[in-house]
Amino acid sequence: MISKIINVLKSKFAQKKLEKCEESPPSPLQEGAFLDTPCGHFLIEVDEEGDFVIGFDASHTTLDAIGAIGNLIFLINSGALSSFFVKSIEIWVAQAEEHEKEERETFAALIFAQWNDTYAEHQNLVEEVEEAQQKINSQSAVDPTRVFNLRKYL
């Protein structure tokens, strides 16, 4: 009986050693393409119709990671990373082979123009909404004739 237990334990240890040897290399999400030890990854994919998806994976779930990732989300949301997005596109253009450089430059210029157009449209919509809110705020929140059924007395 004891020999069977020892054999089972030996086989378990041998199996664990084999699993450690056969482990696949770390996934790209565990190693950074640009940073040595990233604590998280955002992946943004967009198609030509404008549909997009944002994926997230955290490789470290420490308190420091929470602060770093939360700060990044704030920076994205506030627009403070716009220069980083611009720089990444500029680097993409600069890395082009000579035969595709002009195409990339045109593509990047059109991206920036679209960004500017979308921003201008958004600003117009924000101003229209603010004007509508001001009109609503200048009126009573509740129609006084409806309070306590005053309409029947007027």
Backbone bond lengths (Angstrom), bond angles and torsions (degrees), N, CA, C in turn:
res aa  C-N    CA-C-N  psi(-1)  N-CA   C-N-CA  omega(-1)  CA-C   N-CA-C  phi
1 M - - - 1.443 - - 1.526 110.99 -
2 I 1.320 116.93 -45.51 1.459 121.16 -179.94 1.527 109.86 -63.87
3 S 1.327 116.83 -38.66 1.469 119.40 -179.99 1.527 111.02 -64.25
4 K 1.337 118.00 -33.61 1.461 121.17 177.37 1.533 110.64 -67.04
5 I 1.322 115.88 -42.03 1.469 120.03 178.75 1.525 109.89 -63.37
6 I 1.334 117.02 -42.98 1.466 120.90 179.27 1.523 110.18 -63.36
7 N 1.328 116.90 -41.85 1.471 120.36 178.54 1.535 111.51 -63.29
8 V 1.333 117.29 -39.67 1.466 120.62 177.55 1.514 110.18 -64.27
9 L 1.328 117.16 -45.15 1.462 120.76 178.63 1.528 111.38 -62.65
10 K 1.350 117.14 -42.56 1.460 120.26 178.47 1.523 110.65 -61.26
11 S 1.316 115.92 -42.77 1.473 118.66 -178.98 1.532 110.80 -66.42
12 K 1.345 117.45 -36.12 1.471 120.66 176.96 1.523 110.91 -63.80
13 F 1.361 116.08 -45.66 1.464 119.30 179.02 1.525 110.98 -64.66
14 A 1.313 117.79 -40.17 1.461 121.48 179.09 1.535 110.13 -64.23
15 Q 1.339 115.99 -39.11 1.461 120.48 179.52 1.535 110.53 -65.91
16 K 1.334 117.31 -41.83 1.460 120.55 178.38 1.513 111.26 -63.98
17 K 1.354 118.14 -40.52 1.459 121.30 177.83 1.528 110.42 -62.85
18 L 1.335 116.49 -41.38 1.451 121.75 179.34 1.527 110.68 -64.42
19 E 1.349 116.74 -41.90 1.462 120.64 178.49 1.527 110.97 -62.85
20 K 1.343 117.20 -39.91 1.461 120.26 179.02 1.521 110.96 -64.45
21 C 1.315 117.33 -38.85 1.459 120.93 179.75 1.517 111.74 -70.13
22 E 1.326 116.92 -32.89 1.455 121.31 -176.34 1.528 113.20 -90.18
23 E 1.333 117.44 1.48 1.460 119.48 -179.16 1.510 110.22 -57.07
24 S 1.306 114.95 138.31 1.460 119.30 178.78 1.521 109.06 -73.09
25 P 1.326 116.41 159.76 1.463 118.03 177.62 1.521 109.73 -63.45
26 P 1.312 116.82 158.46 1.467 119.36 -178.26 1.529 110.72 -56.69
27 S 1.314 114.97 144.39 1.459 119.28 -179.81 1.520 109.05 -70.12
28 P 1.347 116.80 159.85 1.463 118.68 179.10 1.521 112.27 -60.95
29 L 1.330 117.33 -22.50 1.452 119.45 179.86 1.524 111.91 -78.72
30 Q 1.330 117.92 -15.44 1.456 119.70 176.79 1.525 110.87 -89.03
31 E 1.320 116.39 -32.63 1.455 120.39 175.53 1.513 107.13 -103.46
32 G 1.286 116.41 146.73 1.449 118.92 -178.75 1.513 112.57 -90.06
33 A 1.314 115.68 147.73 1.452 120.00 173.68 1.524 109.61 -73.69
34 F 1.322 116.76 -30.63 1.456 121.42 -177.06 1.528 112.50 -122.45
35 L 1.322 117.73 -30.09 1.466 122.04 179.09 1.524 109.19 -105.48
36 D 1.323 116.87 149.02 1.462 120.20 -179.09 1.528 112.54 -69.64
37 T 1.329 116.72 -45.73 1.461 119.48 -176.92 1.525 110.49 -134.96
38 P 1.319 117.82 75.35 1.470 119.02 179.15 1.526 110.50 -69.35
39 C 1.333 115.93 148.80 1.459 119.78 178.06 1.525 111.42 -96.39
40 G 1.321 116.80 -11.70 1.453 120.00 178.95 1.515 110.98 -163.38
41 H 1.323 114.52 163.58 1.461 121.01 -178.99 1.518 109.24 -137.70
42 F 1.321 115.99 133.81 1.455 122.29 168.25 1.522 106.17 -109.80
43 L 1.305 115.99 137.02 1.454 120.99 175.22 1.517 106.95 -122.97
44 I 1.317 116.72 123.38 1.460 121.33 178.67 1.519 107.11 -112.84
45 E 1.313 116.38 122.14 1.459 121.16 175.67 1.517 108.10 -119.12
46 V 1.324 115.90 141.37 1.456 120.84 179.81 1.528 108.00 -137.07
47 D 1.341 116.38 142.91 1.460 119.11 174.88 1.526 109.50 -106.71
48 E 1.313 116.93 176.06 1.460 121.31 -174.03 1.524 113.18 -68.40
49 E 1.316 117.57 -17.02 1.464 120.74 177.81 1.526 112.01 -85.47
50 G 1.317 116.65 -4.93 1.458 121.03 179.89 1.517 113.52 93.43
51 D 1.329 117.34 -0.73 1.460 119.44 174.70 1.519 107.88 -71.42
52 F 1.313 115.76 142.26 1.455 118.41 179.82 1.516 109.85 -143.86
53 V 1.305 113.93 162.68 1.457 121.48 176.00 1.521 106.63 -140.59
54 I 1.313 115.02 143.61 1.459 121.07 177.39 1.520 107.20 -119.51
55 G 1.305 115.67 120.61 1.460 120.93 178.46 1.517 109.82 -104.97
56 F 1.312 115.52 153.18 1.465 120.38 179.91 1.513 109.19 -139.09
57 D 1.312 115.82 142.18 1.459 122.29 174.28 1.524 107.40 -146.02
58 A 1.319 116.07 134.32 1.469 120.84 177.17 1.516 108.80 -112.34
59 S 1.312 115.86 126.09 1.458 119.67 177.71 1.524 111.59 -93.94
60 H 1.334 117.01 -17.44 1.469 122.14 176.07 1.525 106.94 -130.77
61 T 1.307 116.40 129.23 1.463 119.83 -179.95 1.523 110.16 -113.77
62 T 1.321 114.93 52.69 1.464 121.27 -179.70 1.525 109.82 -96.61
63 L 1.317 116.14 169.26 1.464 120.44 176.67 1.524 111.26 -63.24
64 D 1.336 117.48 -36.03 1.462 120.60 177.52 1.526 110.52 -63.77
65 A 1.320 116.15 -38.09 1.470 120.23 179.02 1.528 110.16 -64.97
66 I 1.316 116.77 -38.94 1.470 120.30 178.87 1.519 110.02 -59.43
67 G 1.330 116.81 -47.00 1.459 120.55 179.83 1.519 112.23 -62.80
68 A 1.316 116.68 -43.93 1.467 120.60 -178.23 1.521 111.64 -66.31
69 I 1.323 117.25 -44.33 1.465 121.29 -178.20 1.526 110.30 -70.94
70 G 1.324 116.83 -42.00 1.464 119.76 177.01 1.520 111.90 -60.98
71 N 1.332 116.74 -39.76 1.454 121.37 177.34 1.530 110.86 -63.87
72 L 1.319 116.98 -41.75 1.460 120.57 178.78 1.519 111.34 -62.39
73 I 1.320 117.65 -43.37 1.468 120.74 178.63 1.527 109.59 -61.55
74 F 1.330 117.49 -41.73 1.459 120.30 176.81 1.521 110.95 -60.05
75 L 1.338 117.05 -46.09 1.459 120.92 -178.30 1.528 111.48 -62.72
76 I 1.332 116.82 -39.34 1.464 120.16 176.64 1.522 109.72 -64.40
77 N 1.323 116.31 -47.69 1.461 121.34 -176.68 1.528 112.19 -64.49
78 S 1.313 117.84 -34.22 1.465 121.07 -176.95 1.519 112.58 -81.69
79 G 1.307 117.82 -12.61 1.460 120.66 -176.82 1.520 112.73 87.44
80 A 1.315 116.96 2.98 1.462 120.53 -176.30 1.528 112.84 -68.99
81 L 1.318 117.73 -13.15 1.462 120.22 -179.40 1.523 112.95 -97.23
82 S 1.320 117.12 9.87 1.462 119.09 -176.26 1.524 111.65 -56.84
83 S 1.327 117.39 -40.28 1.471 119.15 -179.57 1.532 111.47 -65.58
84 F 1.337 117.16 -29.17 1.464 120.06 177.68 1.525 110.62 -70.93
85 F 1.346 116.25 -39.73 1.461 119.76 176.96 1.530 109.76 -64.53
86 V 1.314 116.54 -42.98 1.464 120.75 178.86 1.524 109.76 -61.46
87 K 1.322 116.64 -46.48 1.469 120.68 -178.36 1.528 111.10 -62.62
88 S 1.332 117.46 -38.86 1.465 119.08 -179.86 1.526 110.95 -64.70
89 I 1.329 117.37 -36.81 1.465 120.64 176.82 1.528 109.96 -69.24
90 E 1.327 117.32 -40.76 1.460 120.72 177.90 1.535 111.46 -61.86
91 I 1.310 116.93 -40.17 1.468 120.61 177.94 1.531 109.75 -65.05
92 W 1.338 116.42 -41.14 1.463 120.96 178.08 1.532 110.20 -59.37
93 V 1.327 116.85 -41.99 1.464 120.93 178.25 1.525 110.06 -65.42
94 A 1.326 117.01 -44.97 1.469 121.47 -176.83 1.524 112.42 -64.79
95 Q 1.308 117.96 -27.49 1.464 121.33 -178.08 1.532 112.78 -82.45
96 A 1.310 117.53 -1.60 1.462 121.45 -176.77 1.527 111.05 -70.17
97 E 1.310 114.13 148.81 1.469 120.31 170.94 1.522 107.50 -67.06
98 E 1.314 118.36 158.33 1.464 121.82 -177.30 1.526 112.38 -56.14
99 H 1.331 118.00 -38.50 1.461 120.29 -175.99 1.540 113.22 -72.25
100 E 1.313 117.83 -17.37 1.472 119.38 179.03 1.533 113.40 -114.65
101 K 1.312 117.14 1.76 1.465 121.25 -176.92 1.530 111.94 -62.27
102 E 1.339 117.73 -46.22 1.462 120.97 -178.92 1.529 111.20 -62.28
103 E 1.328 116.76 -39.39 1.467 120.64 178.53 1.531 110.61 -63.60
104 R 1.319 116.51 -42.68 1.465 120.18 179.23 1.528 111.46 -67.24
105 E 1.331 117.22 -39.08 1.464 120.23 178.71 1.524 110.44 -61.98
106 T 1.326 116.66 -43.54 1.464 121.09 178.36 1.522 110.35 -64.22
107 F 1.321 116.01 -44.78 1.455 121.16 179.65 1.529 110.92 -59.23
108 A 1.338 116.77 -45.61 1.466 121.30 -179.99 1.526 110.55 -64.19
109 A 1.323 117.28 -42.51 1.469 120.18 179.32 1.529 110.64 -61.45
110 L 1.323 116.86 -39.75 1.469 120.29 178.61 1.532 111.70 -68.75
111 I 1.323 116.88 -34.87 1.476 120.26 175.52 1.525 109.41 -61.22
112 F 1.332 116.84 -47.19 1.460 120.46 -178.86 1.525 111.18 -64.86
113 A 1.332 117.12 -37.80 1.468 120.33 177.49 1.524 110.64 -64.50
114 Q 1.344 116.86 -41.27 1.463 120.36 178.20 1.520 110.46 -64.76
115 W 1.311 116.59 -40.77 1.464 121.69 177.61 1.525 109.39 -57.95
116 N 1.320 116.76 -47.21 1.454 121.47 -179.75 1.531 111.20 -63.54
117 D 1.329 117.41 -44.03 1.472 121.24 178.82 1.532 111.23 -61.47
118 T 1.326 116.00 -44.65 1.465 120.37 179.78 1.522 110.43 -63.44
119 Y 1.325 116.69 -40.28 1.461 121.02 177.62 1.528 110.62 -61.19
120 A 1.330 117.01 -45.38 1.466 121.32 -179.22 1.532 110.39 -63.21
121 E 1.332 116.94 -42.54 1.470 120.40 177.20 1.525 110.87 -61.08
122 H 1.313 115.63 -43.85 1.471 120.49 -179.44 1.526 110.44 -62.77
123 Q 1.326 116.57 -43.13 1.464 119.80 179.50 1.524 110.64 -61.42
124 N 1.345 117.59 -41.12 1.467 120.76 177.64 1.519 111.11 -61.85
125 L 1.337 116.69 -42.52 1.464 120.05 178.88 1.522 111.28 -65.02
126 V 1.318 116.96 -40.53 1.465 120.98 179.06 1.523 110.04 -62.45
127 E 1.324 116.84 -43.36 1.469 120.31 179.47 1.526 111.05 -63.87
128 E 1.348 117.75 -40.25 1.465 120.90 178.52 1.529 110.90 -64.12
129 V 1.318 116.57 -42.62 1.464 120.78 179.11 1.522 110.18 -64.63
130 E 1.332 117.15 -42.09 1.466 120.19 179.37 1.524 111.01 -63.14
131 E 1.332 117.41 -40.14 1.463 120.43 177.66 1.524 110.88 -63.79
132 A 1.321 116.52 -42.84 1.466 120.38 178.61 1.523 110.50 -63.94
133 Q 1.329 117.59 -39.60 1.464 121.38 178.52 1.524 110.73 -64.11
134 Q 1.338 116.77 -38.53 1.467 119.84 179.28 1.518 110.66 -64.93
135 K 1.330 117.36 -39.19 1.464 120.88 177.76 1.520 110.53 -63.92
136 I 1.324 115.26 -43.95 1.467 119.73 179.99 1.520 110.33 -65.05
137 N 1.324 117.06 -42.57 1.465 121.01 -178.63 1.523 112.32 -66.62
138 S 1.324 116.53 -27.71 1.462 118.08 179.95 1.531 111.33 -77.20
139 Q 1.314 116.44 -14.43 1.461 120.15 177.65 1.521 108.51 -94.00
140 S 1.319 115.97 162.52 1.466 119.45 176.59 1.517 109.11 -64.15
141 A 1.294 115.51 144.66 1.452 119.85 178.88 1.520 110.75 -67.55
142 V 1.308 117.03 -31.85 1.453 122.10 179.88 1.518 108.00 -127.53
143 D 1.314 116.62 134.27 1.457 121.56 177.35 1.535 107.99 -64.81
144 P 1.345 118.64 116.25 1.466 121.07 -175.50 1.530 113.31 -58.87
145 T 1.307 117.05 -27.95 1.473 118.65 -179.14 1.518 112.14 -71.72
146 R 1.304 116.57 -15.51 1.463 119.09 179.96 1.529 112.06 -90.85
147 V 1.309 116.55 -17.97 1.457 119.77 -178.50 1.527 109.65 -71.19
148 F 1.267 117.88 132.44 1.453 125.21 179.58 1.547 112.16 52.70
149 N 1.322 115.65 28.57 1.458 121.00 175.60 1.526 111.49 60.43
150 L 1.339 116.85 41.32 1.470 121.52 -178.30 1.530 112.88 -67.81
151 R 1.297 118.45 -19.12 1.463 120.75 -177.41 1.527 111.80 -59.00
152 K 1.291 116.18 -36.05 1.484 117.10 -177.20 1.524 111.82 -69.87
153 Y 1.380 116.83 -17.71 1.459 119.56 179.44 1.522 111.92 -93.24
154 L 1.317 118.02 -13.33 1.454 120.59 -177.52 1.500 112.84 -92.78
